Amino acid sequence: MNNDLMSTLRWKELAEIEAYLDLPMDQWQDCPSKAKLAFAMQYMMAKRNNPSITIEDAEAMTIEQLSEASGVTMQVPKEDTSA
């Protein structure tokens, strides 16, 4: 699966991501840690496939392992420096 992840997340999952980041969703584009944001989203997707996975389990996984567990390949947007 490689699509618009935001549209596939459930409201409960979005609220959990907000709590994990301690940042409201409308401020995610300015999130100081894009890696933490990508991790939280991918963790939510992995939890769908394996409800027993904990945040600690996910934090101990490699990017590849969490990608496989979630079924989603994350692509973190890079800053546009063309201007």
C-alpha positions in Angstrom: 0.0 0.0 0.0 1.4 3.4 -1.0 -1.2 6.1 -0.9 -2.4 9.1 1.0 -2.0 7.7 4.5 -3.9 10.6 6.1 -7.1 9.6 4.3 -6.8 6.0 5.5 -6.3 6.8 9.2 -9.3 6.6 11.6 -10.2 9.6 13.8 -9.2 7.6 16.9 -5.8 6.9 15.4 -5.4 10.6 14.5 -6.1 11.5 18.1 -3.6 8.9 19.3 -1.0 10.4 17.0 -1.7 13.9 18.3 -1.3 12.6 21.9 2.0 10.9 21.0 3.4 14.0 19.3 1.8 16.3 21.8 0.9 18.4 18.8 -2.5 19.1 17.2 -3.1 17.7 13.7 -3.3 21.2 12.2 0.4 21.8 13.2 1.8 18.5 11.8 3.2 20.2 8.7 5.4 22.2 11.1 6.3 19.2 13.3 9.9 19.6 14.3 10.4 15.8 13.9 9.1 14.4 10.6 10.6 11.1 11.7 8.5 11.0 14.8 5.4 11.9 12.8 6.1 9.2 10.2 6.8 6.7 12.9 3.6 7.4 14.8 1.5 7.1 11.6 3.2 3.8 10.6 2.8 2.5 14.1 -1.0 3.1 13.9 -1.1 1.1 10.7 0.9 -1.7 12.2 -1.4 -1.8 15.1 -4.3 -2.5 12.8 -2.5 -5.6 11.5 -1.3 -6.7 14.9 -3.4 -5.2 17.8 -1.0 -6.6 20.4 2.0 -4.5 19.1 3.0 -1.8 21.6 4.7 1.5 21.0 7.8 0.0 22.6 7.8 -2.9 20.2 7.5 -0.6 17.3 10.3 1.7 18.6 12.6 -1.4 18.7 11.9 -2.3 15.1 13.9 -1.2 12.1 12.2 1.0 9.5 12.0 -2.0 7.2 10.4 -4.2 10.0 7.8 -1.6 10.8 7.1 -1.0 7.2 6.4 -4.8 6.8 4.3 -4.9 9.9 2.2 -1.9 8.8 2.0 -2.8 5.1 2.8 0.8 4.3 6.0 2.4 3.0 6.5 5.8 4.4 7.9 8.6 2.4 8.7 11.6 4.5 8.3 14.8 2.6 11.6 16.7 2.1 11.8 20.4 2.4 11.6 22.3 -0.9 14.8 24.2 -1.3 14.2 25.2 -5.0 13.2 28.7 -4.3 
